[in-house]
Amino acid sequence: MANPVLIEVLRGAIVESAHRGAVAVFDAGGKPVLEIGDTSKPVFPRSAVKAIQALPLVETGAADAYGFGNRELALACASHSGEPAHVDLARSMLAGAGLDRSALECGTHWPS
C-alpha cells in the first residue's frame, strides 16, 4: 500500500510536486494519538532530527550554564563537514564542559 499524499507543492493553481509519507504522533505516555499511512516501517531521519537531539541542551539549562550562544547552538543542530571553524568550535564547547573528543559518541571519521 502506498502512503498517502501529505504535501502538495503548488505553482499557482498547478500541483508541481506531491510528497507521500507516514505520520505518527504520540502523547507523553507513548500512546498513539494519530497515525497516517504505514507507520510500521522503520524511518532513518538522520539530519532531520538534529534540532530535536539538541533540544535537551537548551531545556536542561546546559546551554546557558556553559555560555553557549547562537554559534554553539547552530553547531549542535547541524550537519557539518568538519571544516576548521566547526572543529574549533566543537573543541571549545567540549573544553567548556571539561571534556575532550573522547567524549564524542561517534568520534571522528573520514567523509564517505
C-alpha positions, 0 to 999 in steps of 0.5 A, spaced: 500 500 500 502 506 498 502 512 503 498 517 502 499 524 499 501 529 505 504 535 501 502 538 495 507 543 492 503 548 488 505 553 482 499 557 482 493 553 481 498 547 478 500 541 483 508 541 481 510 536 486 506 531 491 510 528 497 507 521 500 509 519 507 507 516 514 505 520 520 505 518 527 504 522 533 504 520 540 502 523 547 507 523 553 505 516 555 507 513 548 500 512 546 498 513 539 494 519 538 494 519 530 497 515 525 497 516 517 499 511 512 504 505 514 507 507 520 510 500 521 516 501 517 522 503 520 524 511 518 532 513 518 531 521 519 538 522 520 539 530 519 532 531 520 532 530 527 538 534 529 534 540 532 530 535 536 537 531 539 539 538 541 533 540 544 535 537 551 541 542 551 537 548 551 531 545 556 536 542 561 539 549 562 546 546 559 546 551 554 546 557 558 550 554 564 556 553 559 555 560 555 553 557 549 550 562 544 547 562 537 554 559 534 554 553 539 547 552 538 547 552 530 553 547 531 549 542 535 543 542 530 547 541 524 550 537 519 557 539 518 563 537 514 568 538 519 571 544 516 576 548 521 571 553 524 566 547 526 572 543 529 574 549 533 568 550 535 566 543 537 573 543 541 571 549 545 564 547 547 567 540 549 573 544 553 567 548 556 564 542 559 571 539 561 571 534 556 575 532 550 573 528 543 573 522 547 567 524 549 564 524 542 559 518 541 561 517 534 568 520 534 571 522 528 571 519 521 573 520 514 567 523 509 564 517 505 
